[in-house]
Amino acid sequence: MAASLTQLLNTARDSLSAQTYGLGVTGQNLANVNTPGYVRREALLETRALGTQTTGSVVANGIRRVTDEFLERRQFESTGLNSAASEHDSRLESLEALFNDVSGTGLGNSLDNLYNSFTQLSANPADPTTRRNVLAAADAFAERSRDTATVIAQSRTDLLKDAQSTTTQINESARAIARLNSQILAAEAQGGDAADLKDQRKQVMLGLASLVDVRTIASGSGIVVQASGTTLVDGVEARQLSIDLDSDGKMRVFAARNDEATPTEVTKFLTGGKLAGIKEARDVDLFETAKKLDEFVFDVATSINQQHQLGFGTDGVDGRDLFDVNTVDAARTVRVSVDVFNRPEAIAASGSATTLPGGSDNAVALSRLSTAPVVFGNSRTAAQSYGDLVGDVGQRKSAAEKMLESREAIAAQLDAMNEAMSGVSLDEEFVNLTKFQRAYEASARVLTTADQLLQELIQRV
């Protein structure tokens, strides 16, 4: 009997300890209900056998982070895709604004004004003011072309700097994950609880996923992180990403360890995160738009030059260009030609020296270029071509916006699923609090009862 009462005392003691542990875990959950990245803990209570008996007391065997590795991997992937779409959309928004002609100061407006100046010249070929208006319109078209191309080029330069800064953040996160892997392994090897360290690691992982596409694999040496087709973190070792440019000025992404002399290019495997959004905007959208803009400006300026060369200025000279334009970087280098710059008399309105100073047949021909197919292999008019350019930018922005909406919805859904799985519910924790409290009170009652019985037994004996 005494042995049984002693065992009952031990059981009550173990129960008090276990319920206290459960209360501590519940209290920790409640304390972190608003902590970003906190994963709900669950107390692991197990039966502990007493000697050779089939029943025994209870023991707290640590805690469990209530999480789903598969759901976490999906969340990392969704975060990366959403971040890439967000970055891409925001960059295209500024590009779309660049081709907004609503204010009347856009490239399309300056092109219309140029052709209108030719029409006015055909009505007043000998008027010096009208001739100066042609020069002013030509200069405005050239200046607007240069400004537009320069903004695009500067945007690409800024995006390159952003990409380099992003890779620096990626590398810092990779090193942080490697350090946390090491700390988690050390804590678990000593029998400690690494839940807080794992929460920190997940937060760093989410930050990394917003910068580059991330995939994770559980490993005995700590979590393995793959990014852009390469193993970025392998246990306690981290690789580094870097940015370079190819012959076309497009970004290339490389990965290497500190001890690797030759880095590995991983550009084609980049699919998510801010870095992917930057590359998509810089090397696809801005690159293609700049290319089309150069073709447009070159074809428009060349067609005007070809017609202008056929006419005569009031000084009787022909063969002059209205624009100086290069085949490379046409939009950024186009200018009013030195042949006519600040020289109204050099504007070739007449098609023949015999009709000077009032001939206007060449001015008429210049004005008719507005409706002639002179752009993109003589397949589109200047207005149609510019409309195609603006429409292409608009379509790119619209597609990016729709992609962002889709990926935001998916990310929100996965965040909600993860919160339902790992987040702290006040209702559930209050239930657990009551459950552990009642169990503690019952265990204390058992302890008191067993103690009283043992004292009574001793007195009787």
Secondary structure, 3 states (H helix, E strand, C coil): CHHHHHHHHHHHHHHHHHHHHHHHHHHHHHHCCCCCCCCCEEEEEEEEECCCCCCEEEEEEEEEECCCHHHHHHHHHHHHHHHHHHHHHHHHHHHHHHCCCCCCCCHHHHHHHHHHHHHHHHHCCCCHHHHHHHHHHHHHHHHHHHHHHHHHHHHHHHHHHHHHHHHHHHHHHHHHHHHHHHHHHHHHHCCCCCHHHHHHHHHHHHHHHCCCCEEEECCCCCCEEEECCEEEEECCEECEEEEEECCCCCEEEEEECCCCCCCEECHHHCCCHHHHHHHHHHHHHHHHHHHHHHHHHHHHHHHHHHHHCCCECCCCCECCCCEECCCCCHHHHCEECCCCCCCHHHCCCECCHHHCCCCCHHHHHHHHHHHCCCECCCCECHHHHHHHHHHHHHHHHHHHHHHHHHHHHHHHHHHHHHHHHHCCCHHHHHHHHHHHHHHHHHHHHHHHHHHHHHHHHHHHC
